[in-house]
Amino acid sequence: MNWITTSRWILGLALLAACHPPADDPPVPTPDPTPTPTVSSVAADRALLNQVQEATFRYFRDYAHPVSGMARERTGSGETVTSGGTGFGVQALVVGSSRGWLTRAEAVAQVTKICTFLASADRFHGAWSHWLNGSSGAAIPFSPKDDGGDLVETSYLLNGLLLARTYFNGSDPAETALRQQITRLWEGVEWDWYASRGDGQLYWHWSPRYGWAMNLPIRGWNEALITYVLALASPTHPIAPAVYRSTWAAGLNTAPATYEGYPLNLGPAYGGPLFFAHYSFLSLDPRQMQDQYANYWLQNVRHTLINRAWCLYSAPKSHGYYASSWGLTASDDPMGYRAHQPTDDNGTVAPTAALSSMPYTPYYSMLVLRNLYGTSLGPVTGQYGPYDAYNRSQSWIATSFLAIDQGPIVVMLENYRTGLLWQLGRSTPELQTGLRQAGIQAPTYETGFALSVPEVRTNLVDLLRHPDLDAYQLDVTLSTAGAATLTLLKADGTVAETIWQNEAKAAGVHAVRFGVAAVAGTYTLRLQAGPLTKELSVALR
């Protein structure tokens, strides 16, 4: 169990429950325990993606605090706004601007309002608190002794702002002024102060009243990798790489273990709640990240597959999970709020878990999305997209929307569709500097299908016809440049499609589109590159 992250969520549990008691929510109808996965069309899937992205985006546009422009912590939270959730929301505004749901000028105006508010809000050696009053900027305690700076939430906020600074790159006065505002906020954070206790560790919290009483070093593996990336990259108050090694890296459990048939390098048993695979990777492209501890793409894909497999095959049958209803992460539940995961599972599904995993498991996540907007689950969606959670075994559906759950949905769906936030992250110098300082580099993949992880029970990679491309897409890796041939073979061994025919290809990762005319079924992809032949069994869905 990762006690730091678990403690972080438990600290706020009593306050969350007191401020937001569970409502008398409508009961969940009990559908057939194993509904047949929904069959859909490319156009229908594309419409669903548009619908859920725009709905979750509107949480940050329409439900933003009217004075500050910040994201409210949840529906019904009144004056309470959230620093980390606002960072997710700023990225949602970038997505909204790119998709035309608000004009570029409107997006600039809202992010400018946020920055103006943050400049005068309470700060604690540059860091903001987890919660603030959206009108006054005063810190609101997250728990009795957590009334000061929260470095992890601050990193989520600044990550969003730095990506906005990269995106809003125009020469007009409004965008120029916004970039300058963001730089001033970024340079004002004293990351090194949070490593100043003399023990070589970086700490999550500091309070002017209670000092270091929270006493939580930011150790891995959890959702806080982005905190170190930014702390290492600060131009004004950086931490030393030794702090990263002695705190974060020292906490990593790097002895690979196998859960549900999948090897996993990092994290607690079964990988922990799925937000570990989301929060830091809204902007950090895990396909381009590897170090001595893990390949971060494979870490996140396997973590997601483990979470799904637990729900489908190992969880108590009474929980009522099935192929289009799975996903455990931190969310509201019938008793309040909990960091759900295979080792702490009471039957609560949070839609953000599977939907924000769309880049990792497109077909399995799309089954969940189709089901959420179908008929079998009952009223599980509303004005701002999917409600926070539901629990079939306890006939419960949340009526809440949370910033930290809606934000990753719109952002990670966009990363699946266009890679927009990952592209912006690769173009943000601070993020790349921080990764280098942490020793995280772009991998050199072996020739083959190194980014694909087959489902262990079928040994197939289930592929979704991409809703925006009307074709299948899969990454092919080449360790060296040279001529390569790639073919799609039918079950009887005949060629269904020649994708590459002795074509010259550079070393690296190639996103390959194919199967425009293919019918659903099981196929083999065969790659021939020099003396090597590699094959991958795929199911085109």
C-alpha positions in Angstrom: 0.0 0.0 0.0 1.3 3.4 -0.9 0.7 5.1 2.5 1.5 8.6 1.3 -1.2 8.8 -1.4 -3.7 6.8 0.8 -3.0 9.2 3.6 -3.5 12.2 1.3 -7.0 11.1 0.4 -8.0 10.0 3.9 -6.9 13.3 5.4 -9.7 15.0 3.5 -12.3 12.3 4.0 -13.9 13.6 7.2 -14.1 17.2 5.9 -15.5 16.0 2.5 -18.1 14.0 4.2 -19.1 16.8 6.5 -19.3 19.3 3.7 -20.8 17.0 1.1 -22.8 14.2 2.7 -24.0 11.5 0.3 -27.3 12.5 -1.3 -30.4 10.4 -1.5 -29.5 9.3 -5.0 -31.7 7.4 -7.4 -31.2 3.6 -7.3 -29.3 1.8 -10.0 -31.4 -0.6 -12.1 -30.0 -4.1 -12.0 -29.2 -5.1 -15.6 -28.2 -8.5 -16.8 -24.9 -9.4 -15.0 -23.0 -9.8 -18.2 -24.5 -7.6 -21.0 -23.1 -8.2 -24.4 -20.5 -5.5 -25.3 -22.2 -2.8 -27.3 -21.6 -2.8 -31.1 -21.3 0.7 -32.5 -20.3 2.6 -35.6 -17.3 4.9 -36.2 -19.7 7.9 -36.5 -21.5 6.9 -33.2 -18.2 6.6 -31.3 -17.0 9.9 -32.6 -20.2 11.6 -31.6 -19.9 10.0 -28.1 -16.3 11.3 -27.7 -17.4 14.8 -28.8 -20.3 14.6 -26.4 -18.4 13.5 -23.3 -15.5 15.8 -24.0 -17.6 18.9 -24.4 -19.7 18.1 -21.4 -16.7 17.6 -19.1 -15.1 20.7 -20.6 -18.2 22.7 -19.6 -17.6 21.9 -15.9 -14.5 24.2 -16.2 -16.1 26.8 -18.4 -19.7 27.1 -17.3 -19.3 26.0 -13.6 -16.1 28.0 -13.0 -16.1 30.3 -10.0 -17.5 33.7 -11.3 -14.9 35.8 -9.5 -11.7 33.9 -9.9 -12.4 31.7 -13.0 -11.0 28.8 -10.9 -12.5 25.3 -10.9 -14.9 24.6 -8.1 -13.8 21.6 -6.1 -17.1 19.8 -6.9 -20.7 20.7 -7.7 -22.2 22.3 -4.6 -18.9 23.4 -3.2 -19.8 27.1 -3.3 -16.8 29.3 -2.7 -14.3 26.4 -2.4 -12.1 26.2 -5.5 -9.3 23.7 -6.1 -5.7 24.5 -7.2 -4.9 21.1 -8.7 -8.4 20.7 -10.3 -7.9 24.2 -11.9 -4.7 23.0 -13.4 -6.6 20.2 -15.1 -9.3 22.7 -16.0 -6.8 25.0 -17.8 -5.8 22.1 -20.0 -9.5 21.5 -20.6 -9.8 25.1 -21.7 -7.0 24.5 -24.2 -8.9 21.5 -25.5 -12.0 23.6 -25.7 -10.2 26.3 -27.7 -8.7 23.8 -30.1 -12.1 22.3 -30.7 -14.0 25.5 -31.0 -16.2 25.2 -27.9 -15.0 28.7 -26.9 -13.0 31.2 -28.9 -9.3 31.5 -28.4 -9.9 35.0 -27.0 -12.4 33.7 -24.5 -10.0 31.0 -23.3 -7.2 33.6 -22.9 -9.6 35.8 -20.9 -10.5 33.0 -18.5 -6.9 31.8 -18.0 -5.9 35.5 -17.5 -8.6 35.8 -14.8 -7.3 32.7 -13.1 -3.7 34.1 -13.1 -4.7 37.5 -11.8 -6.5 35.8 -8.9 -3.6 33.5 -8.1 -1.2 36.4 -8.0 -3.0 37.9 -5.0 -4.2 34.6 -3.4 -2.6 33.2 -0.3 0.8 31.5 -1.0 3.1 29.7 1.2 6.7 30.0 0.0 5.2 30.3 -3.4 2.9 27.3 -3.2 -0.9 27.5 -3.1 -3.1 25.5 -0.8 -5.2 22.6 -2.0 -8.4 24.6 -1.5 -8.9 28.3 -1.7 -11.8 30.7 -1.3 -12.7 31.6 -4.9 -13.6 35.2 -4.0 -11.0 36.2 -1.5 -8.1 33.9 -2.3 -7.8 32.8 1.3 -6.6 29.3 2.0 -9.3 26.8 3.1 -7.9 23.9 5.3 -8.1 20.6 3.6 -7.7 18.9 7.0 -7.0 20.3 10.5 -3.2 20.7 9.9 -3.3 21.0 6.1 -3.9 24.8 6.0 -0.9 25.9 4.1 1.1 25.1 0.9 0.4 21.9 -1.0 3.3 21.3 -3.4 1.6 18.5 -5.3 -1.6 20.4 -6.0 0.6 23.4 -6.9 2.4 21.3 -9.5 -0.9 20.3 -11.1 -1.9 23.9 -11.3 1.4 25.1 -12.8 1.6 22.2 -15.2 -1.7 23.4 -16.7 -0.5 27.0 -16.8 2.8 26.1 -18.5 1.0 24.1 -21.1 -1.4 27.1 -21.6 1.7 29.3 -22.0 3.0 27.0 -24.8 -0.4 26.9 -26.5 -1.2 30.6 -26.4 1.8 31.7 -28.4 0.3 34.5 -30.3 1.9 38.0 -30.6 -1.2 40.0 -29.6 -1.1 41.9 -26.3 -3.5 39.6 -24.5 -1.5 36.4 -25.2 1.8 38.1 -24.6 0.6 39.4 -21.2 -0.8 36.0 -20.2 2.5 34.3 -20.9 4.3 36.9 -18.8 1.8 36.3 -15.9 2.3 32.6 -16.0 6.1 32.9 -16.0 5.9 35.2 -12.9 3.7 32.7 -11.1 6.0 29.8 -12.0 9.1 31.5 -11.0 7.6 32.5 -7.6 7.3 28.9 -6.3 10.1 28.0 -3.8 10.3 24.3 -4.5 13.6 24.1 -2.6 11.9 25.4 0.6 9.9 22.2 0.7 13.2 20.3 0.8 14.8 22.5 3.5 14.3 20.4 6.6 17.9 19.1 6.4 17.0 15.5 5.7 17.4 15.6 1.9 13.7 15.0 1.3 11.0 16.9 -0.5 7.8 17.4 1.5 4.2 17.6 0.4 3.0 20.3 2.8 4.1 23.3 4.9 1.9 25.5 7.1 2.8 28.8 8.8 0.8 27.6 11.8 1.8 23.9 12.0 5.1 23.9 10.1 6.0 20.4 8.9 3.4 18.7 11.1 1.9 16.9 8.1 5.3 15.2 7.7 4.6 13.6 4.3 7.7 13.2 2.1 6.7 12.8 -1.6 7.8 9.3 -2.2 7.0 7.2 -5.3 5.2 5.5 -6.8 2.0 7.6 -6.9 0.5 10.5 -8.8 3.3 13.0 -8.0 6.0 12.5 -10.6 5.0 15.8 -12.2 5.9 17.5 -8.9 9.5 16.4 -9.3 9.7 17.2 -13.0 8.7 20.8 -12.2 10.8 21.1 -9.0 13.9 19.9 -10.8 13.3 22.4 -13.7 12.6 25.5 -11.7 14.8 28.4 -13.0 14.6 30.2 -9.6 14.2 27.6 -6.8 15.1 24.1 -8.1 15.7 21.1 -6.0 18.8 19.1 -6.4 18.6 15.8 -8.3 19.8 14.1 -5.1 16.5 15.1 -3.5 14.7 13.3 -6.3 16.8 10.2 -5.7 16.6 10.2 -1.9 12.8 10.8 -1.7 10.9 9.8 -4.8 13.2 7.1 -6.2 14.0 5.7 -2.7 10.3 5.0 -2.3 9.9 3.1 -5.6 9.2 -0.6 -5.3 11.1 -1.6 -8.4 11.1 -5.4 -7.9 8.7 -6.4 -10.7 5.7 -8.4 -9.6 2.9 -10.0 -11.6 -0.8 -9.3 -11.1 -3.6 -10.8 -13.1 -0.9 -12.1 -15.4 0.7 -8.7 -16.2 4.2 -7.8 -14.9 4.4 -4.4 -13.1 7.5 -2.5 -12.2 6.2 0.2 -9.9 3.6 0.9 -7.3 1.7 -1.0 -4.6 0.0 -4.4 -5.2 -2.1 -4.3 -8.4 -0.8 -0.8 -9.2 -3.0 1.3 -6.9 -5.9 3.5 -8.0 -5.9 4.4 -11.7 -5.3 8.1 -11.2 -1.6 7.2 -10.8 -1.6 6.6 -14.6 -3.4 9.9 -15.3 -2.5 13.0 -13.3 1.2 13.3 -14.2 0.6 12.0 -17.7 -1.9 14.6 -18.8 1.1 16.5 -20.3 3.9 14.0 -20.0 3.9 11.5 -22.9 4.7 8.1 -21.4 5.6 6.7 -24.8 8.7 8.9 -24.6 9.7 8.1 -21.0 12.0 5.4 -19.7 14.6 5.2 -16.9 16.3 2.5 -14.8 13.0 1.9 -13.0 10.4 1.5 -15.7 9.1 2.2 -19.2 6.3 4.5 -18.3 4.0 3.6 -21.2 4.2 -0.1 -20.4 3.7 0.7 -16.7 0.5 2.6 -17.4 -0.9 0.2 -19.9 -0.3 -2.8 -17.7 -1.6 -1.0 -14.6 -4.9 -0.3 -16.5 -5.1 -3.9 -17.8 -4.6 -5.2 -14.2 -7.3 -2.9 -12.9 -9.7 -4.1 -15.6 -8.8 -7.7 -15.1 -9.3 -7.5 -11.4 -12.8 -6.1 -12.0 -13.8 -8.7 -14.6 -12.1 -11.9 -13.2 -11.1 -11.6 -9.6 -13.4 -9.1 -7.8 -16.4 -10.5 -5.9 -19.1 -11.3 -8.4 -21.6 -9.4 -6.2 -19.9 -6.2 -7.2 -21.5 -6.6 -10.7 -18.5 -5.6 -12.9 -18.5 -6.6 -16.5 -16.7 -5.8 -19.8 -18.3 -2.3 -20.1 -18.5 -1.5 -16.4 -15.1 -1.4 -14.7 -12.5 1.0 -13.4 -11.3 1.7 -9.9 -9.8 5.0 -8.7 -10.4 7.7 -6.1 -14.0 9.0 -6.2 -17.1 9.5 -4.2 -18.8 6.3 -3.0 -21.9 5.4 -0.9 -19.9 6.1 2.3 -18.2 9.3 1.3 -14.9 9.3 -0.6 -12.3 6.6 -1.1 -9.2 5.8 -3.2 -10.7 2.6 -4.8 -8.3 0.0 -6.1 -8.1 -3.8 -6.2 -6.8 -4.0 -2.6 -9.6 -1.6 -1.4 -12.7 -2.4 -3.6 -16.2 -2.0 -2.4 -17.9 -2.2 -5.8 -17.7 1.5 -6.8 -16.9 2.3 -10.4 -15.7 5.8 -11.3 -16.2 6.5 -15.0 -13.0 8.7 -15.0 -10.9 5.5 -14.4 -11.7 3.8 -17.7 -12.4 7.0 -19.8 -9.1 8.7 -18.8 -7.3 5.5 -19.7 -8.5 5.7 -23.3 -4.9 6.2 -24.7 -3.9 3.0 -23.0 -6.9 0.7 -23.7 -9.0 2.3 -26.4 -11.3 -0.6 -27.1 -11.9 -1.5 -23.5 -12.4 2.2 -22.5 -14.8 2.8 -25.5 -17.0 -0.1 -24.3 -17.3 1.7 -21.0 -18.2 5.0 -22.7 -20.8 3.4 -24.9 -22.4 1.8 -21.8 -22.4 5.0 -19.8 -24.5 6.7 -22.5 -26.5 3.5 -23.1 -29.5 2.2 -21.2 -28.3 -0.7 -18.9 -26.8 1.4 -16.1 -29.6 3.9 -15.5 -29.0 7.7 -15.0 -25.3 7.8 -14.7 -24.6 10.9 -16.8 -25.7 14.5 -16.4 -24.9 18.1 -17.4 -21.1 17.8 -17.0 -20.7 14.3 -18.3 -20.6 11.1 -16.3 -21.5 11.5 -12.6 -18.5 10.8 -10.4 -19.3 7.2 -9.6 -21.8 4.4 -9.2 -22.1 1.2 -7.2 -24.4 -1.4 -8.6 -24.1 -3.8 -5.6 -25.4 -1.0 -3.3 -27.9 0.5 -5.8 -26.2 3.9 -5.6 -25.3 6.6 -8.2 -23.5 9.8 -7.3 -25.1 13.1 -8.2 -21.7 14.9 -8.0 -19.1 16.1 -10.5 -15.5 16.6 -9.2 -12.9 18.8 -10.9 -10.2 16.2 -10.4 -12.2 13.5 -12.1 -13.9 15.5 -15.0 -10.6 17.2 -16.0 -8.6 14.0 -16.8 -11.5 12.8 -19.0 -11.5 15.7 -21.4 -7.6 15.9 -21.5 -6.8 12.2 -21.9 -9.5 11.7 -24.5 -7.9 14.4 -26.4 -4.5 12.8 -26.0 -6.0 9.6 -27.5 -7.6 11.5 -30.4 -4.9 14.0 -31.4 -2.1 13.9 -28.8 -2.6 17.6 -28.3 -1.5 17.9 -24.6 1.4 15.5 -25.1 2.5 17.5 -28.0 2.4 20.7 -25.9 4.3 18.9 -23.2 7.0 18.0 -25.5 7.2 21.6 -26.6 7.4 23.0 -23.0 11.1 23.4 -22.2 10.6 23.2 -18.4 9.0 19.7 -18.7 11.7 18.4 -20.9 14.4 19.9 -18.6 12.8 18.3 -15.5 12.6 14.9 -17.2 16.3 15.0 -18.1 17.2 16.0 -14.6 15.3 13.0 -13.3 17.2 10.7 -15.7 14.0 10.0 -17.8 14.7 9.7 -21.5 13.1 8.7 -24.7 13.4 4.9 -25.0 15.1 3.0 -27.8 12.6 0.3 -28.6 13.4 -3.1 -30.0 12.0 -3.9 -33.5 8.5 -5.1 -33.4 5.4 -4.1 -31.5 7.1 -3.0 -28.3 4.2 -0.7 -27.1 1.5 -3.3 -27.5 0.4 -5.4 -24.5 -1.8 -8.4 -25.4 -4.7 -9.4 -23.2 -3.2 -12.3 -21.2 -6.3 -14.6 -21.5 -6.6 -14.4 -25.3 -3.1 -13.3 -26.3 -4.7 -10.8 -28.6 -4.4 -7.0 -28.8 -8.0 -5.8 -29.1 -8.0 -2.8 -31.5 -10.7 -0.2 -31.8 -11.4 1.4 -35.2 -10.3 4.9 -34.4 -13.4 7.1 -34.5 -11.5 10.1 -36.1 -9.6 8.1 -38.7 -12.1 5.4 -39.7 -9.1 3.0 -39.6 -7.1 1.0 -37.1 -3.9 2.4 -35.6 -1.0 0.7 -33.9 2.5 1.7 -33.1 5.3 -0.2 -34.8 8.9 0.1 -33.5 12.2 -0.1 -35.3 15.5 -0.2 -33.5 17.4 0.7 -36.6 16.7 2.4 -39.9 16.2 0.3 -43.0 13.7 -1.3 -45.3 10.6 -2.9 -43.7 7.6 -4.8 -44.9 4.4 -4.9 -42.8 1.4 -7.1 -43.7 -2.0 -7.9 -42.2 -2.8 -11.6 -42.5 -6.1 -13.3 -42.3 -6.7 -16.3 -40.0 -5.9 -18.6 -43.0 -2.6 -16.9 -43.6 -3.5 -15.1 -46.7 -2.7 -11.4 -47.1 -5.5 -9.0 -46.2 -3.5 -5.9 -46.7 0.1 -4.9 -47.5 0.7 -1.9 -45.3 4.5 -1.4 -46.1 6.2 -3.1 -49.0 10.0 -3.0 -48.5 9.7 0.7 -47.5 12.6 2.7 -46.1 11.8 3.6 -42.5 13.7 5.6 -39.9 14.4 4.1 -36.5 11.8 4.9 -33.8 8.1 4.6 -33.3 5.8 4.7 -36.3 2.0 5.2 -35.8 0.6 2.9 -38.5 -2.9 3.2 -39.9 -4.5 0.2 -41.7 -7.6 -1.9 -42.1 -9.8 0.8 -43.7 -11.6 -2.0 -45.6 -11.1 -4.8 -43.1 -14.0 -6.6 -41.5 -14.0 -7.3 -37.8 -12.1 -10.5 -36.8 -8.8 -12.0 -35.7 -5.7 -11.2 -37.8 -1.9 -11.3 -37.6 0.4 -8.3 -38.2 3.7 -9.5 -39.6 6.7 -7.1 -39.6 9.8 -8.0 -41.6 12.8 -5.8 -41.0 16.3 -7.0 -42.1 16.8 -10.5 -40.7 14.0 -10.1 -38.1 10.4 -11.2 -38.4 7.9 -10.2 -35.7 4.2 -11.1 -35.4 1.4 -9.8 -33.3 -2.1 -11.3 -33.1 -4.8 -8.6 -33.1 -8.6 -8.6 -33.0 -10.1 -5.8 -35.1 -13.3 -4.7 -33.3 
